[in-house]
Protein backbone atom coordinates (compact mmCIF):
# COMPACT_ATOMS: atom_id res chain seq x y z
CA UNK A 1 0.00 0.00 0.00
CA UNK A 2 1.39 3.40 -1.01
CA UNK A 3 -0.14 6.78 -0.31
CA UNK A 4 0.51 10.06 -2.13
CA UNK A 5 -0.85 13.26 -0.60
CA UNK A 6 -1.22 16.59 -2.37
CA UNK A 7 -3.05 19.88 -2.18
CA UNK A 8 -1.23 21.70 0.58
CA UNK A 9 -0.16 25.32 0.33
CA UNK A 10 -0.27 28.77 1.84
CA UNK A 11 -3.65 30.32 2.62
CA UNK A 12 -4.90 33.23 4.66
CA UNK A 13 -6.92 32.68 7.81
CA UNK A 14 -10.54 32.06 6.96
CA UNK A 15 -9.66 30.47 3.64
CA UNK A 16 -10.06 26.92 2.39
CA UNK A 17 -7.88 24.12 1.06
CA UNK A 18 -8.63 20.65 -0.19
CA UNK A 19 -6.11 17.88 0.36
CA UNK A 20 -6.19 14.69 -1.64
CA UNK A 21 -4.57 11.31 -1.01
CA UNK A 22 -4.27 8.69 -3.72
CA UNK A 23 -3.88 5.15 -2.43
CA UNK A 24 -2.11 2.57 -4.56
CA UNK A 25 -2.53 -1.10 -3.84
CA UNK A 26 -5.25 -3.06 -2.15
CA UNK A 27 -6.56 -1.67 1.09
CA UNK A 28 -7.27 -4.58 3.44
CA UNK A 29 -10.87 -4.84 4.50
CA UNK A 30 -11.76 -3.33 7.87
CA UNK A 31 -8.94 -0.80 7.56
CA UNK A 32 -9.36 2.65 8.99
CA UNK A 33 -8.38 5.56 6.75
CA UNK A 34 -7.79 9.09 7.85
CA UNK A 35 -5.76 12.24 8.12
CA UNK A 36 -3.29 13.33 10.77
CA UNK A 37 -1.23 16.48 11.17
CA UNK A 38 1.96 17.55 12.88
CA UNK A 39 2.67 21.13 13.87
CA UNK A 40 6.27 22.31 14.40
CA UNK A 41 7.59 21.04 17.71
CA UNK A 42 4.49 19.00 18.41
CA UNK A 43 3.45 15.38 18.14
CA UNK A 44 1.41 14.04 15.27
CA UNK A 45 -2.29 14.23 16.04
CA UNK A 46 -5.51 12.91 14.60
CA UNK A 47 -7.52 15.18 12.32
CA UNK A 48 -10.21 12.72 11.29
CA UNK A 49 -10.66 9.04 10.59
CA UNK A 50 -13.13 6.71 8.91
CA UNK A 51 -13.32 3.31 10.55
CA UNK A 52 -15.76 0.56 11.29
CA UNK A 53 -17.01 2.70 14.14
CA UNK A 54 -17.88 5.52 11.79
CA UNK A 55 -16.45 8.95 11.16
CA UNK A 56 -14.55 10.76 13.89
CA UNK A 57 -13.01 14.24 13.94
CA UNK A 58 -10.73 15.97 16.39
CA UNK A 59 -12.62 18.58 18.42
CA UNK A 60 -10.40 21.33 17.01
CA UNK A 61 -11.63 20.74 13.45
CA UNK A 62 -15.25 19.70 13.94
CA UNK A 63 -17.60 21.71 11.79
CA UNK A 64 -14.75 23.03 9.63
CA UNK A 65 -13.10 19.96 8.10
CA UNK A 66 -14.72 17.14 6.14
CA UNK A 67 -13.23 13.80 5.14
CA UNK A 68 -14.52 11.97 2.11
CA UNK A 69 -13.52 8.64 0.65
CA UNK A 70 -13.92 7.39 -2.93
CA UNK A 71 -13.53 3.61 -2.90
CA UNK A 72 -13.78 3.36 -6.70
CA UNK A 73 -10.85 5.72 -7.34
CA UNK A 74 -9.07 4.88 -4.09
CA UNK A 75 -8.82 8.46 -2.92
CA UNK A 76 -9.23 10.10 0.45
CA UNK A 77 -9.89 13.84 0.55
CA UNK A 78 -9.84 16.41 3.31
CA UNK A 79 -11.83 19.59 2.75
CA UNK A 80 -10.66 22.29 5.14
CA UNK A 81 -12.73 25.45 5.59
CA UNK A 82 -12.43 28.44 7.91
CA UNK A 83 -8.75 27.74 8.34
CA UNK A 84 -6.93 29.14 11.35
CA UNK A 85 -3.21 29.78 11.94
CA UNK A 86 -3.20 26.92 14.43
CA UNK A 87 -4.13 24.54 11.59
CA UNK A 88 -0.63 25.04 10.21
CA UNK A 89 1.38 21.84 9.93
CA UNK A 90 2.26 18.86 7.80
CA UNK A 91 -0.79 16.77 6.94
CA UNK A 92 -0.46 13.02 6.48
CA UNK A 93 -2.94 10.52 5.12
CA UNK A 94 -3.02 7.12 6.76
CA UNK A 95 -4.29 3.61 6.18
CA UNK A 96 -4.31 1.31 9.19
CA UNK A 97 -5.41 -2.27 8.64
CA UNK A 98 -7.18 -3.98 11.48
CA UNK A 99 -4.51 -6.60 12.06
CA UNK A 100 -1.11 -5.82 10.53
CA UNK A 101 0.53 -2.73 9.10
CA UNK A 102 0.27 1.03 9.30
CA UNK A 103 0.78 3.04 6.12
CA UNK A 104 1.58 6.77 5.79
CA UNK A 105 1.76 9.21 2.94
CA UNK A 106 4.71 11.55 2.64
CA UNK A 107 2.87 14.54 4.04
CA UNK A 108 1.83 17.85 2.54
CA UNK A 109 2.51 21.23 4.12
CA UNK A 110 -0.37 23.51 5.07
CA UNK A 111 0.45 27.04 6.18
CA UNK A 112 -2.26 29.43 7.38
CA UNK A 113 -1.25 33.06 7.73
CA UNK A 114 -2.97 35.43 10.13
N, C-alpha and C positions, 0 to 999 in steps of 0.2 A: 504494500500500500504506500503510495506516494501522494503528498499533498503540495499544492502550489497556490499560495495566497497572493492576491493582488488588490489594488484599489486604494492603497493608502496615499497620504499626501498631506499638504498643509491647508488648513481651513480656518476661517475666523470663528470665534465663539458664536454659537447660534446657528451655524451652518450644518450641512449634511455631507456624509460620505457613504459610499456603499462598497464594502469589501466582498470579494469573491474568492472562493477556494475550490479549485478543481481537484478531484480525487481520482487518481489512477489506480487501477487494480480492484480486486473484489473486496468489498467491505463485508466482513463477517456479519452474519445475522446477529441481532441483539446488541450490536455496537451502539455506543453513544457517540454523538458527533456534536462538536461545539466550537466555541471561540473563547480564547483566553487572552489576557493582555499583561504586559509587564512594563511598569513605569520605571524611569531611572532610579536606581537605588532601592527598588522594592521587589518583592517576590511576585512571581507570576500568579495571577488571580483569574477566577472564573468570570466570564462575561455572560455567557448563556450556553445552555446545552439542551440537546434533544436526546432523550433516552426512553427506555421502556416505561419510565414513570411519568413521561410527558415532557413539557417544555419548562425550563427553569431559567430565570434571569437573576443576576446579581441585583441587589436592592438599588445600587448606585445607577443602574441603567434602565430600570423598569419604567415603561412608558415612553422611553426615548429610542431604545434599540429594538430591532426585530430580526430574529433569525428565521431563515427559510431554507428548506432543503428540496432539491430536485433530484429524485432518485433515478430518473431516466437519464439525465445528463451528468449525474454524479457531481453535482455542485452544492456548495453550502455558502449561502450569502449572509452578510450582516449589514442591515440597513441602520445607519446611525444618524439620528436627527437631534436637533437642539444640542449640539456638541458643546462641551465645556472644556476649559483648559486642563482640568484634572482628568479628562479622557485621553490625554496625551500618553503615548506609549507604543510599544511594538505589539501588534496583534497577531496571534497565532491561531490557526485552525487545528483541530484535533479530532482524531478518530481513536476511540478506545474500545476494543472488543471486550466482550464480557469475560472471557477467560484468559487469553494470552495476548500480549502486545499493547503498545501505546504509541501512536503515530502522530508526528507533528509536522506542520508546514514550516517553511523557513522564516516566516514572520514578515509583516509589512508595517512600516512606520506610519503612525498617525500623529500629527502635530496640530494642536488647536491653539491658536493665538488669541490673546485677550483683547 
